[in-house]
Amino acid sequence: MAFAMDSSRRIVYSVLDLARDQAKGAADAAFWGVNPIELAFPRELAEVGFGVVGPTVMPVVKRGGVEAAADEQPTADETDTRLSTTARLTASAPFHVISDGTYVVVLRQSIGDAHPDAVYKLTNGGCSGNPARTDYGLDGTKKVPLVRDTLLCDRFVLVEGKLKPVLEVRYRRSRHATRAESTKDTLGTEDMEGRPFYEPTQELSFIRNLSQGRFAAVLVPTAVNNVQRWQFFAHNDATGRVDCFNVEQGVQGLFNTRGTRFYTSPDPVYRDAVFERDPGTCPFTKRELVPVTSSDGHAETALRLAGNDAHIELGDVEALRFTGKPYSIEAWVKPEGIDGPVLARGWGLPARPEP
């Protein structure tokens, strides 16, 4: 399978079909598709880690570039299939295609907020690229873009020589993956009007400030059977550094930003023999299993401050000014008792009391 991007930022592909009848001695080059096929992207975009919010539907744009009004329902022939899908969010930059053995995964850089095809968030939760609208969400005085130089991910399945979007199960009335409209709502791959649910484009908004398609992604195995992790490397154009991200692959093959908690025996003697994905009872001690913790680095640890003058010295403030830009230091504070205000003193250190 071969992929390419044309001058209009359309991603096309061709499939090498060796299953067709082959003339004796014919070269493999004769079995590529005659014409490349344009990759069809979904009409919805979801931000990874914010599944409870639900996906954002792209505006419907008619042929000629005019955005349809809310009460208009253009036919398929009247609709611009690129501007009405997340295909319009593709930046003119190198993209990556990988396979996890089940799906073909296309990873691409999104456009910036100044691009002519950019769309902006509306106060009602939708988005639009119509400059005449007055209901845009604002950050100060600026419109909030739906995407801005982040990483987009789409999955496809190969069916009869063509890449098809992945169907998704949702509640049929609410059209939401986890939130039902009522007790009568049922799950399915189509809504009440028979429109199929396709997996939305996934935006990895934490991989930001991309430029020129300078990112790489790979699925890596772990010490746990059938558990893989996404490993991303991305050049951050704002800092000039290469950011590294490691995210667990979810059960459905996408991204589990919360990670999976594993459990083991409460008795150190049996911890090498007990390893479970869910809470339960230790078969040896008959006591409840405890979470597996790591002794590497400083994750899953905390500092306990006691006494009247307990504090933390962060050292020379100049050492924190890596980029010469404003910065902040954040901490989670959990007081044992709240008899008065919780104060944090330092270089703008915010305190977030946690009940």
Buried (B, 14 or more C-beta within 10 A) or exposed (E): BEBEBEEEBBBBBBBBEEEEEEEEEEEEEEBBBEEBEBBBBBBBBBBBBEBEEBBBBBBBBBEEEEBBEEEEEBEEEEBBBBBBBBBBBBBBBEBBBBEEEEBBBBBBBBBBBEBEBBBBBBEEEBBBBBEEEEEBBEEEEEBBBBBBBBBBBBBBEBEEBBBEBBBBEBBBBBBBBEBBEEEEBEEBEEBEEEEEBBBBBBBBBBBBBBBEBBBBBEBEEEEEEEBBBBBBBBBBBEEEEEBEBEBBBBEEBBBBBEEEEBBBBBEEEBBEEBBBEEEEEBEEBEEEBBEBEEEEEEEEEEEEEEEEEEEEEEEEEEEEEEEEEEEEBEEEBEEEEEEEEEEBEEEEBEBEEEE
